[in-house]
Amino acid sequence: MAKKQASASSGAAGDNAGSVGSAGSAPRQDAVASIVADWRRERPELDTAPLEVFGRLHRAFLRYSAAISRPVERKGLSMAGFDVLTALRRAGAPFRRTAGELADSGLISSAGVTLRIDRLEKDGLIRRERDPQDRRVVHSRLTDEGLSVIDELFSEHLDNERRMLGGLTAAECAQLAGLLEKLERSVLAAESGE
């Protein structure tokens, strides 16, 4: 039981519970439901409703992370490098941004941007260029090889995500996206004490 309680506190369990078995077999027991039931039995006075959201969100994220990283790693990239390449590709021609712009672009934290740029430059996927108007400004720009790699990889990434959403209708995907946006705002508000 201690193992289940430790899992419940993080909202995750490492097994495959909750997934559908091989063709013709019954779905396995939902691990989060089992964890919640344990807590309700042991501490019935506690409201365990947050576990039902964050436990499932955490388990889905772990599986999602593993699935999306595989094709990226096959190309010899890290997810951090993938984020830099996608940020440069989204910038549009000439596919360049400064380190500060990369850090502000969304999914990339400012910590370690230079290290990521160094690695991608070493791999020939980006090139650093000084701004002709202001030599103090350095841009990172996709090379032709970098552009080719990220275009192929991002198409594969979207196909992979589409497969993962295969059990939901288009309307359910739209509803879930809206709810997750609302959840993010709620989490941010809680962090700032609002």
C-alpha positions in Angstrom: 0.0 0.0 0.0 2.9 2.4 0.7 3.8 2.1 -3.0 0.3 3.1 -4.1 0.3 6.0 -1.7 3.7 7.2 -3.0 2.3 7.0 -6.5 -0.9 8.8 -5.6 1.0 11.7 -4.1 2.6 12.3 -7.4 -0.4 11.2 -9.4 1.5 8.6 -11.3 1.9 4.9 -11.4 4.6 3.2 -13.4 2.6 0.2 -14.8 0.4 0.0 -17.8 -2.9 0.1 -15.9 -5.6 2.0 -17.6 -4.5 1.0 -21.1 -6.3 -1.5 -23.3 -4.6 -4.9 -23.5 -4.1 -6.9 -26.7 -7.0 -7.4 -29.1 -10.0 -9.0 -27.5 -8.8 -8.6 -23.9 -10.6 -6.4 -21.4 -9.3 -3.0 -20.4 -7.0 -3.1 -17.4 -8.0 -1.5 -14.2 -7.6 2.3 -14.1 -4.6 2.9 -11.9 -5.8 6.4 -10.9 -9.2 5.1 -9.9 -7.4 2.4 -7.8 -5.2 5.0 -6.1 -8.2 7.3 -5.4 -10.1 4.3 -3.9 -7.2 3.5 -1.7 -7.1 7.1 -0.4 -10.8 7.2 0.1 -10.6 4.0 2.2 -7.6 5.2 4.2 -8.5 8.9 4.5 -12.2 9.3 3.7 -12.2 12.8 5.1 -9.9 14.0 2.2 -11.3 15.4 -1.1 -9.2 13.4 -3.6 -10.9 14.9 -6.7 -7.6 16.7 -7.7 -5.9 13.3 -8.1 -8.5 12.3 -10.7 -7.4 15.2 -12.9 -3.7 15.6 -12.2 -3.1 11.8 -11.8 -4.5 11.1 -15.3 -2.8 14.2 -16.7 0.6 13.2 -15.3 0.2 9.6 -16.6 -0.9 10.8 -20.0 2.1 13.2 -20.1 4.6 10.5 -19.3 3.3 8.3 -22.1 3.1 11.3 -24.5 6.7 12.4 -23.7 8.1 8.9 -24.3 6.2 8.6 -27.6 7.2 12.0 -29.0 10.8 11.7 -28.0 11.4 8.5 -29.9 11.5 9.9 -33.5 13.4 13.0 -32.3 16.1 10.8 -30.7 16.3 8.6 -33.8 17.4 11.8 -35.6 20.1 12.3 -33.0 18.4 15.3 -31.4 17.2 16.0 -27.9 13.8 17.4 -27.2 15.4 20.7 -26.3 17.1 20.8 -29.7 13.8 19.9 -31.4 12.2 22.9 -29.6 14.9 25.3 -30.9 14.6 24.0 -34.4 10.8 24.3 -34.3 11.0 27.9 -32.9 13.4 28.8 -35.8 11.1 27.2 -38.4 8.0 29.0 -37.0 9.9 32.3 -37.4 9.5 32.0 -41.2 12.2 32.9 -43.7 15.0 33.5 -43.1 14.4 31.2 -40.2 16.4 33.0 -37.6 16.1 34.4 -34.1 18.3 35.7 -31.4 19.0 33.6 -28.2 16.6 36.0 -26.3 13.9 35.5 -28.9 14.3 31.8 -28.7 14.0 31.9 -24.9 10.8 34.0 -25.3 9.3 31.9 -28.1 7.2 29.6 -25.9 8.5 26.2 -25.1 12.1 27.0 -24.6 13.4 28.1 -21.2 16.2 30.7 -21.1 18.4 28.3 -19.1 20.8 26.5 -21.5 19.7 28.1 -24.8 23.3 28.8 -25.6 24.3 25.1 -25.0 21.4 24.0 -27.3 22.5 26.4 -30.0 26.1 25.2 -29.7 25.1 21.6 -30.1 22.9 22.3 -33.1 25.6 24.4 -34.7 28.1 21.6 -34.2 25.6 19.2 -35.9 25.3 21.6 -38.9 21.6 22.3 -38.4 21.9 26.0 -37.5 24.5 28.7 -38.1 25.2 31.9 -36.1 25.2 35.2 -37.9 25.9 38.7 -36.8 23.2 41.3 -37.5 24.5 43.5 -40.3 22.8 46.5 -38.7 24.1 45.9 -35.1 27.2 43.6 -34.8 26.4 43.0 -31.1 23.3 41.1 -32.1 23.8 37.4 -33.0 21.1 35.4 -34.8 20.8 31.6 -35.0 19.5 30.6 -38.4 18.5 27.2 -39.8 20.8 25.8 -42.4 19.4 24.0 -45.4 20.0 20.7 -43.7 18.3 22.0 -40.5 15.3 23.1 -42.5 15.0 19.8 -44.2 15.4 17.9 -40.9 12.8 19.9 -39.0 10.3 19.9 -41.8 10.4 16.1 -42.0 10.5 15.6 -38.2 7.7 18.0 -37.5 5.3 16.3 -40.0 6.1 13.0 -38.2 5.5 14.7 -34.9 2.1 15.8 -35.9 1.2 12.4 -37.3 2.3 10.8 -34.0 0.2 13.3 -32.0 -2.8 12.7 -34.3 -2.5 8.9 -33.6 -2.5 9.5 -29.9 -5.7 11.5 -30.2 -7.3 8.8 -32.3 -9.7 7.8 -29.5 -11.3 11.3 -29.3 -13.6 13.0 -31.7 -12.7 16.3 -33.2 -15.3 18.0 -30.9 -13.8 16.2 -27.9 -10.3 17.4 -28.9 -11.5 21.0 -29.2 -13.3 20.7 -25.8 -10.2 19.2 -24.2 -7.9 21.9 -25.6 -10.2 24.6 -24.2 -10.3 22.9 -20.8 -6.5 22.5 -20.7 -6.1 26.1 -21.5 -8.4 27.0 -18.6 -6.5 24.5 -16.4 -3.2 26.2 -17.2 -4.7 29.6 -16.3 -6.0 28.1 -13.0 -2.6 26.7 -12.2 -0.9 30.0 -13.0 -3.4 31.9 -10.8 -2.7 29.4 -7.9 1.0 30.0 -8.3 0.7 33.7 -8.1 -1.7 33.5 -5.1 -4.7 35.0 -6.9 
